[in-house]
Amino acid sequence: MNRLLTYWRPWLLLAACLGALGSFLVFNLHREHERIEAVERERLTTQSKVIEDNLSRQLVAINLALESVIAELPYWAAQPDGKARAMRRLKSMEVSMPSVRTFVVLDAKGIVTLSNRDELIGINADQRDYFQAPLRSPSPKTFFISSPFKTVLGNFVINVSRTIVGPHGEFAGVVSAAVDPVDIQILLNSVRYADDMRSMVVHGDGQLFMSQPALPDVMGRNLSVPGSFLRQHLESKRPVSDFEGIATSTGDKRLPVLRTIQPADLAMDKPLVVSLSRGWDALFAPWQRDVRSQLLVYALFVLLCLAGLFIYQRQRLQQRVINQRLKLATEATGVGIWELDLKSRRYHWDPAMFDLFGLDPKTVNALNNDWQQLLLPEELLRMKDATRSTIQQGQPFDLTFQIRRHDGQLRFMRNRAVLYDDGSNAPSRLIGTTEDVTERKMREVDLRVAATAFEANESMFVTDTQAVILRVNQAFVDVSGYSAEDVVGQTPRFLQSGRHDPAFYAALQARLRQDGAWRGEIWNRRKSGQVFPDWLSISAVCDDAGAVTHYVATHTDITQRKAAEEEIRQLAFYDPLTSLPNRRLLQDRLHQAVIQAKRDGRRVALIFLDLDKFKPVNDEFGHLAGDELLKAVAQRLQACVRESDTVARVGGDEFVVLLAHIETAQDAMAVAEKTHAVLNQPFTLSPGRQVSISSSAGVAVYPEHGLNETMLTTHADAAMYQAKSDGRDRFVLFHPAD
């Protein structure tokens, strides 16, 4: 019975340990799942607050603009040219408020009387929600949010409106602004940090009108159905809600956070709701992989433990035999055998040990511990710690250390030893072997370098600590054009393109020495002389003691990526037809020019230019001819200005010239005269037809006509409209009295 209990006791103990380990593993995986979910909810909540802050600021700004229009309506009505003034004001508001696409003023019957877009004047919009909602509840304080409606371009748009109240408190019409969907799309896309993340804005009635990425099959649908996340959020009256489950709109499991947008400064009739969500499967895919890998490791560990215990018990049944032939075998292989008497602290060596350490057995001291003087100081401390751990804790002794022999050779030695108790149940001797593993260590270094440098298909080379190239792989030859014979033995300076100054390379070397790694973008040169953008990653290779022995550099040609980035930049900041800067890039350059002018005490000029006879050309010869004419106009305008100036296309036939550095207003007028003259010359369009146009231009100069970009833009636009009012085909300098 005792023998049976002795046999099964280790198995029961192992089962208990494995069970406890498995329970701990499951607990940790569950806790990690909860942590990932909590972190993601917090991150989505933070990003939804970013959208709320931005949209709230836009809505408050639009509300102030609508209030200013309502306040100026009586003044415009009393002026002989009030309608023209109003139209100019609305168009200047469009320029200064990129978040608004269209401003309209409707009378009590729903007829558009004023707008920044001429083509909308006279249209009857009495059936639009942005008119009907104020008509039904004509509150002058309410900020109405219309139901989303689909434009002719297929985009969903919302209008925000304020009621116009007559002198006797009666309903007198509506002033409304259409929110530009592009700005909202950019905002929604800016907070997305994962491919599976979905950003949506929903009207308070439940209709989805904006989503990133786009959901064509869901756009315009009412998402406030029973059981939906949106319905639960709206019914809870909470400002922020988070859920998990199946999205009724798309049918996939998601982790959404919903936030109601209803600024306290606005009396909105309907709120907006922003929804940010992550796909459940994509979010927890790394966690699921971790679960599978940990379970696999656990299963393998269980099998190894069972097999190990089985083998151990079998070995315990066998009698240990100490064979003297082991000594002969070790002597034949150059392995030394030693013994440490734990009581006397004396070492007993065989002849091979003296040969390994280069010592004379006739000159050693009584304890035979002279060899410790050959150890480096830190190695002696490691040896003592390992010996102490072996004696006190019974741990196997296996230590590789360095010695410097009296003949100057630096050698690596490996000691392995076990404790013997001589049957007294207390350790009395430490018996072990020593072998010279110097060559093996050198091979391990070579293998580490080779594995680091060549286990990839990327362009790589290996240097020593002095940056001398030792090896290159085939990918390096393919990318650089240099053969291995060309570069081995050289430093990488031959790759330098000349685009970086010495300070750049000095900073690179300093970071590499500090961190043991450097990665970043750099311009290099191929053997053919071609300069190309390169993503360079340099890593240090260290030995067991942490000392740097080599450096491995990895190169990736990022020419295509840079080209893709440039293409994206072109689409974002340049007009696709004329390749001129668009409104967004113009505003950025104008902002920088005004800042520079304030600092240097110089002037900046804006020339707003509109083609007078463009529409007849478009109508008679078609849009292709119109496009060809616009390209020709762009070329002529660019020929009239300096390289430091900017010619931008901001509308259909509207151009803007930014003169960043001028001395006087006459300099701007000279450029305006030059552009006016070149545009009056006939244009030859394919196939050989000639057309003639003219232009109307307005000029405004900083600081005389405005101390900021908004005022300068408004006054240049006003001067252009003055030129049109004076009969077109002319250019006008802005005067405050206009």
Secondary structure, 3 states (H helix, E strand, C coil): CHHHHHHHHHHHHHHHHHHHHHHHHHHHHHHHHHHHHHHHHHHHHHHHHHHHHHHHHHHHHHHHHHHHHHHHHHHHHHCCCHHHHHHHHHHHHHHHCCCEEEEEEECCCCEEEEECCHHHCCCECCCCHHHHHHHHCCCCCEEEECCCEECCCCCEECEEEEEEECCCCCEEEEEEEEECHHHHHHHHHHCCCCCCCEEEEEECCCEEEEEECCCCCCCCCECCCCCCHHHHHHHHCCCEEECCEECCCCCCEEEEEEEEECCCCCEECCCEEEEEEEEHHHHCHHHHHHHHHHHHHHHHHHHHHHHHHHHHHHHHCCCCCCCCHHHHHHHHCCCEEEEEECCCCCEEECHHHHHHHCCCCCCCCCCCCHHHHHECHHHHHHHHHHHHHHHHHCCCEEEEEEEECCCCCEEEEEEEEEEECCCCCCCCEEEEEEEECHHHHHHHHHHHHHHHHHCCCCEEEEECCCCCEEEECHHHHHHHCCCHHHHCCCCHHHHECCCCCHHHHHHHHHHHHHHCEEEEEEEEECCCCCEEEEEEEEEEEECCCCCEEEEEEEEEECHHHHHHHHHHHHHHHECCCCCCECHHHHHHHHHHHHHHHHHHCCEEEEEEEEECCHHHHHHHHCHHHHHHHHHHHHHHHHHCCCCCCEEEECCCCEEEEEEEEECCHHHHHHHHHHHHHHHHCCEEECCCEEECCCEEEEEEEECCCCCCHHHHHHHHHHHHHHHHHCCCCEEEECCCCC
